[in-house]
Amino acid sequence: MSFSVALFAEEHLEKTDMPVAQTSKEGAWTGIDVSVVGKYAEKYGHPPRDPYINTDQGDLLLFVFTAAGVIGGFVIGFNVRKIFYEKE
C-alpha cells in the first residue's frame, strides 16, 4: 500500500485555532530602529523625520538596485577584461 505525498498532505490538513505569528496590529512587530533608536532619539529631542529620498514609494527601490547592478557589472566586467585578458 503506497500513498503519494500530495495525497497524504491533502488528507491530513486540519484547521487549528492557533493564532498567527504576525498580526496586523499597529506596533506588533517593530524593528530595532523604531523600538530602540526611536525611543532614545525622542528622549534626547530628535523626533523622527521623513527620509530625504523615500524609496518605499513605487518602484524607486527596484530602479536603484537595478542601476547599481548595471554600474557594478560594467565596472567588474571592464576590470576583469583589463586584468586577465589584455596583456601588455
Buried (B, 14 or more C-beta within 10 A) or exposed (E): EEEEEEEEEEEEEEEEEEEEEEEEEEEEEEEEEEEEEBEEBEEEEEEEEEEEEEEEEEEEEEEEEEEEEEEEEEEEEEEEEEEEEEEE
